Amino acid sequence: MLFVAMLFMSIVTFFFLTIMVSYFFILERNVKKTIWTSLLMTFVFILSLLIPQFSYQYLFYLF
């Protein structure tokens, strides 16, 4: 349960950090683009956490 809480907090923290960076530095205070960019980056972050886990699991399962 602690791992799930840490994973959730890392995702939430990453989401808010991307919002701050996108809003102040990249997209020049365009809120709609900022939210979509942050959601996309958070989705990529989640995939980067999950893809190695599943790929190693199935890779070692096959061999």
Summary of the structure (lengths in Angstrom):
residues: 63
radius of gyration: 15.3
end to end distance: 30.6
largest distance: 50.4
contacts: 140
relative contact order: 0.11
helix: 90%
strand: 0%
